[in-house]
């Protein structure tokens, strides 16, 4: 088997995931795009492990660790998204960015209120 086929497939998967992370506004779709990128990395790890004929199968072992980290990431990320959705009523990433900066939707950013 040629190494080019899985490498090209992994590159296409990674680019699709990168586009999803950069272009999407929904937090759940962003998390799905991150998972797609991690699966592209897993495909590369296994393909290079088979191509190099590693006796320790280090690529497959790293893939198992990556899958475990991805499962933990999606669990924590989904819990955060659900709590934000319950509190805010939306999972729009742009609105989350505004709340992180401390600006309320109706507050004027040029004149913050000063507590007297």
N, C-alpha and C positions, 0 to 999 in steps of 0.2 A: 504494500500500500504506500502510495506517495504521501509525503508529509504536507504537500501543498493543499490537498483537498480539505482536511480538517482545519488547517491554518487559515485558509480563505473563509471557510464557514464561520470560524471563531471571530475573525475580523469583521465579518458582516454582522454577526450577532452583537459584538461589542459596539459597533457604530450605531446599530439600531437602538441599543440600550442608552448610549450616550445622547442620541437625538431625543429619546424619551425623557431623559433627565433634564435636558436643557429646554425643551419645548413645552412640556406638559405643565399644567397648573394644578391638577388634582394630585394630592399627596399620595394616594394609593397607587396611581399610575406611575408616579416617580419611584415608589418602592418596587413596583413590578419591573421597571426599567433597570434598577440597580441589580435585581435578581438576574435579569437577562445578561447583564455585564459579568456578573460572577459566574454564570454558567458558561460564558465564552472563555473565561479564564480556566475553568475546570476542563473544558474541552481541549484547550492548549496543553494543560498539564498532563492529561492522559495521552494525548497524541505524541508529545515529545517523550514520554516515558516508554511508549511502545516503540518509537522510532530509535531511541538510544539503547534499547534492550537492557535497561537498568536491572541488575539482579536484586536490588533492595526495593524496587518499585516505589521510589521516593515520590514520583509524580502522583501516583494513586493515593499514597498516604497523605500528601498535601491536599489532594482533592477531597478526601474525607474530612480533614480539618476545615477546609473552605466551606463544605456543605454544612458542617456543624455551626460555623460562625454565621453563615447566611440564614440558617434557621433561627438562631438567636436574634439576629438583626431584624428579621421580618416580624418576629413575635413582639419585640420591644417597639419597633416602629409602628406596627399596627395598633398596639395599645395606646401609644402617644397620639396617633391620628384619631382614634375613636374618642379619646378624652377631649381633644381639641374640637372635634365635631360636636360633641355633647355640649361643650361650653360656648362655642361660637356659632354653631349652626351651619358651618361650612368647612370644607377641607381645602380651600383655595390657598395655594402656597404664597401668593402675593399678599393676601391679607395677613397671613402668619408673619411675613417679613415686616409688615407695618407694626404689628403688635410687639415684635421683638425690639423695635427701635423706641418704643414707649409712646407712640403717637396714637391717639384715639381717632376714629374716622371723622369726627366732627371738630376736632381740635385744630387750631391754627398752629402750624409748626414754627412760624416766624415769631410768635408771641406766646411762649409757654407761660402758664399761670404760675405766679409766685405766691407761696403760702405766707400770709402775714402773721 
